[in-house]
């Protein structure tokens, strides 16, 4: 079987500081912005799991045909962790920028793993 050469994807993990706590407690807002990001970058959602906690923080995982996007928020610390993994390296970086703009966030930690 002839396969194209393997091309590793990019797994980007960021911790963001967010000034507007309401964005860290609004899971519906995150779902809406993520759906528009998926459309913008032509990515296909396979499934999504949303969990809202008692303190209004949330965790959301998007399973994509191309891989995944996950978020965990901590409004009590004005922080979130975001995890994006795709084959298309430039899309990963662009998606992170889209989220930074949505959250009007400051990057605290930024890790890139080629895998």
N, C-alpha and C positions, 0 to 999 in steps of 0.2 A: 504494500500500500504506500503510495507516494503522499507524503504530508508536507505542508509548507514548513519552513524552519520555525522552530519555537521562538516566540517573542515574549519575554516576560512582561507582566503588567506592573502597575504601580499601586501599592497599598499605602495610603496616606492617613496618618493619625494626627489629629490636632486637638489641643486644648485651647479654648477661647474664653476670654473674659468679656462678659456682656453687661453693659450698663443698664439696659432696660429689662428689668426682671420679668415683665409680662411676656417677653419673647421666650423666656425659659420655662414658662408655665402654660404656654398656649400650644398644646400638641396639634390642635386643628390648624393653626397657622403654619406650623412646620410641615404638616402633611400637604397643605395647599402649595407652599413654596416648593416643596420637593416635587410634587406633581408637575409644576411648571418647569422646574429644572430638568426633569426627565424628558419632557416634551422638547425643550430647547436643545438638549444634547442628543436627542433621538435614542433614548434608552428605554428598554422594555421592562416594566414591572411584572414580576411573577407573583409576588405576594407581599403583604405588609402586616406587621404586628405592632400594635400600639398598646402601651401600658401607661396609665396615669397613676401616680402615687398619691398618697394622702396629703403630702406636703405640696402638691401641685407640680412637682417635677414629673418628667416623663422619660421613657425610653422607647425608641422606635427603631425597628429594623425593616429595611426594604430589601427583599430578595429580588435581584435583577437577573434577567437572562444573561447579562454580561458580568455580574457578580453581586456586590452589595453596597448599601449605604446604611450606617447605623449612627444613632445619637443617644447620648445620656446627658440629662441636664441636672444641675445642682443650683437652684435659684438662691439657696441660702448662702452660697459662696460666689454668686454671679459667674458661674463657670458651666461649660459644657465640654464634652468629649465627642468628637466626630470622627468617623471611620469610613473611608471611601476606598474601594478597591475595584479596579477595572483593568482590562488589557490596554486600553488607550490612555497612555501617560498624560497627554495634553488635556484630555477630557477630565481626568482626575483633578489636575491642577486648576482647571477652569471652574469645576464644580465647587471646589474649596473656596475659590474667590467669590463665587455666587453666594455661598453661605456666609462668608465673612461680611459681605455687603448687606445681606438680609439681617443679620444679627447686629450689624454695626459694631463688630467685635474687634478686640485686640488679640493677636496671636500670643499665647503664653508658651506653648510647646508645639513643635512641628517636626514630625518624623516621617521619613519616606523610606519605604522598603521595596526594593525591586524583587519581585518573586513570580 
